[in-house]
Amino acid sequence: MEKVQNISPWSKFLKKQVLTSGIDDIPADTDDGQSGPDLFYNLEGIPCGSDRNALAPGIYILRKNGKTSKIVI
């Protein structure tokens, strides 16, 4: 705050205070080495389940182990 106290337009304000957001830390996503289930979505992003054999022929979005790809069944 001291750095901007004497810089225009901040120097024209009589009352200055520092506001905080209340967020102390943002944890990073980590890969814990565990593989989750395969998740299939249609092209509109609607979940279609996790059983590849139960899907009708078509194009799907596959989310597996944190990676996303398009597949054709």
C-alpha positions in Angstrom: 0.0 0.0 0.0 2.9 2.3 0.7 3.9 2.0 -3.0 0.7 3.6 -4.3 -0.1 6.2 -1.5 1.7 9.0 -3.4 0.7 8.0 -6.9 -2.2 9.8 -8.6 -5.2 9.2 -8.4 -4.6 7.4 -5.1 -2.9 10.4 -3.4 -6.2 12.3 -3.6 -8.0 9.9 -1.3 -8.0 10.9 2.4 -8.9 7.5 3.8 -7.1 4.4 2.5 -7.4 0.8 3.6 -6.4 -2.6 2.4 -9.2 -5.1 1.8 -8.6 -8.8 1.7 -10.7 -11.5 0.0 -10.6 -14.0 2.8 -9.0 -16.6 0.5 -5.8 -17.8 2.1 -4.8 -20.6 -0.3 -5.9 -22.3 -3.5 -4.9 -26.0 -3.5 -3.5 -27.4 -6.7 -5.0 -30.3 -8.4 -2.7 -33.3 -8.0 -2.5 -36.6 -9.7 -2.6 -39.2 -6.9 -2.0 -42.1 -9.3 -5.4 -43.6 -8.9 -7.5 -44.2 -11.9 -11.2 -43.4 -11.8 -14.0 -44.8 -13.8 -14.4 -44.1 -17.5 -17.0 -41.4 -17.9 -18.8 -40.9 -21.2 -20.7 -37.8 -22.3 -22.6 -37.0 -25.5 -21.6 -34.1 -27.6 -24.0 -31.8 -25.7 -22.0 -32.7 -22.5 -24.8 -34.8 -21.0 -23.5 -37.8 -18.9 -24.2 -41.1 -20.6 -22.7 -43.4 -18.0 -19.5 -45.4 -17.5 -20.3 -48.6 -19.4 -18.9 -48.5 -22.9 -20.9 -51.6 -23.9 -24.2 -50.0 -23.0 -23.7 -47.0 -25.4 -25.5 -46.7 -28.7 -23.2 -46.2 -31.8 -22.1 -42.6 -32.1 -19.5 -40.0 -31.1 -18.8 -39.5 -27.4 -16.6 -37.6 -25.1 -14.5 -39.9 -22.8 -13.0 -38.6 -19.6 -10.5 -41.1 -18.2 -7.8 -40.5 -15.6 -8.2 -36.7 -15.8 -7.8 -36.6 -19.6 -10.6 -36.0 -22.1 -10.9 -37.3 -25.7 -13.5 -37.9 -28.4 -14.2 -41.5 -29.4 -16.4 -43.2 -32.0 -18.4 -46.2 -31.0 
